Amino acid sequence: MQPFRRLSRYAKRMLGVAHRAITSLPWSHGGDSLSAASSAAALSLIPYFACVRILSEQISSLPLHVYRENGETPVRVRRSLFSRPAAVGTTDRWVKQCVTSLATRGNAYGLIVARDGFGFATQVEWLHPDEVHVDESMPTLPRYYWRGQEVPRENMHHIAWFLEPGKVKGLSPVAAFARSIGIGLEATNYGATWFEHGGTPPGTFQNKQRTLTTDQAEAVSQRLDAAIKRRKPLVYGADWDYQAMQVSPEESQFIQTMKLNASMMAHIFGIPPEMVGGESGGSLTYDNPIMDGLSLYKMTIRPWLELLEDNFDLLLPERQYVEFNPDALLRGDTKTRYEAHAIALSARFMTINEVRKIEKLPPLEGGDALQPVPAPVREDRYTLPPAPMSPPVHLLGHQIGGQP
């Protein structure tokens, strides 16, 4: 609770928050219509959690750089808001919290708690989206409330993922797909009950010559159950017949339901279903992990990076912008990287030391210069060898051709 108390003090002292006792709005939770418990239950669904994990980990692991426009050549800004954007944690943790909030609630709310002398943000703390309420009755002038306190619009950095026209808040995946998520949770509970209680009786134990009373049948059943659990040999007379029951889980549609639900969760986020336990429904597979990573980047990661870059740019001074470096995600094997380095050197858009830096090697003396342009290959003129002489032909006693 201590970090939230500090944020509250920031809001009171630095941001000029107006205190209002409004009872007509859901200040106890705010935000989405589903409770925080429902959202937590959604994350307990393995495919849903896997989708959120893949997005947050892949994006937060990419280097984040800030550049300043300087003519035709941008200049790298070493110290900026993103050097240490929050009071606690690192930049990758800060980005991961933002992506997690977007993937679970569809919105990320950043409270600007510190500014420099020019008024630009130097520290932004992500708020829990369930504690934020947005009054979007006027979409062009929305009003933000955090824990019942109105926050000035200029001090709330709001990022929306899937935004409908005329709306300020992004669409919440948990609220929009509550029924699909509920089906997955019910299937998970069913599977746990199946394996915990056996689903069906493990078998039948029949006496062909005697008729047993209820008490006798129960006693035999308990002895049989105890022997099976202790994995001990079962000894019985000739008048008993034990028949194990074989019930395939596929017959109960359990596995198919789980795969279908995993595929639906993956389609929500645009992630290949096979990465979260689902099925793509087609024959397109990648044996090469590089192609698999390239497909994930193009279809899933890149739109998220563009969303974050456009919104992070709003926190920076004019002529500065943010870029994620996806090279870590698209990094190929050794042979592919070396071939790409050779092309870059021959095309003269990278130096030897730049290539060595990528490969985590120390620089070389004179390696900061571009490679010289190779001289054009010219074909030397040469004299054709004389044609082989034909054998002499004697015609009417005269020698024609060949040596006289």
HELIX and SHEET records of a PDB file:
HELIX    1   1 GLN A    2  ARG A   13  1                                  12    
HELIX    2   2 ALA A   36  LEU A   43  1                                   8    
HELIX    3   3 ILE A   46  SER A   60  1                                  15    
HELIX    4   4 LEU A   81  SER A   83  5                                   3    
HELIX    5   5 THR A   91  ARG A  105  1                                  15    
HELIX    6   6 PRO A  129  GLU A  131  5                                   3    
HELIX    7   7 ARG A  153  ASN A  155  5                                   3    
HELIX    8   8 PRO A  173  ALA A  176  1                                   4    
HELIX    9   9 ALA A  178  HIS A  197  1                                  20    
HELIX   10  10 THR A  214  LYS A  229  1                                  16    
HELIX   11  11 PRO A  249  SER A  252  5                                   4    
HELIX   12  12 PHE A  254  PHE A  269  1                                  16    
HELIX   13  13 PRO A  273  VAL A  276  5                                   4    
HELIX   14  14 PRO A  289  LEU A  296  1                                   8    
HELIX   15  15 TYR A  297  ILE A  301  3                                   5    
HELIX   16  16 ARG A  302  ASP A  313  1                                  12    
HELIX   17  17 ASP A  327  LEU A  330  1                                   4    
HELIX   18  18 THR A  334  SER A  346  1                                  13    
HELIX   19  19 ILE A  352  ILE A  358  1                                   7    
SHEET    1   A 4 ALA A  18  HIS A  19  0                                        
SHEET    2   A 4 GLN A 149  VAL A 151 -1                                        
SHEET    3   A 4 ARG A 143  TRP A 146 -1                                        
SHEET    4   A 4 VAL A 132  ASP A 135 -1                                        
SHEET    1   B 3 VAL A  75  VAL A  77  0                                        
SHEET    2   B 3 LEU A  64  ARG A  68 -1                                        
SHEET    3   B 3 GLN A 320  PHE A 324 -1                                        
SHEET    1   C 3 ALA A 121  LEU A 127  0                                        
SHEET    2   C 3 ASN A 107  ARG A 115 -1                                        
SHEET    3   C 3 MET A 156  ALA A 160 -1                                        
SHEET    1   D 2 GLY A 203  ASN A 207  0                                        
SHEET    2   D 2 TRP A 240  ALA A 244 -1                                        
SHEET    1   E 2 VAL A 393  LEU A 395  0                                        
SHEET    2   E 2 HIS A 398  ILE A 400 -1                                        
END                                                                             
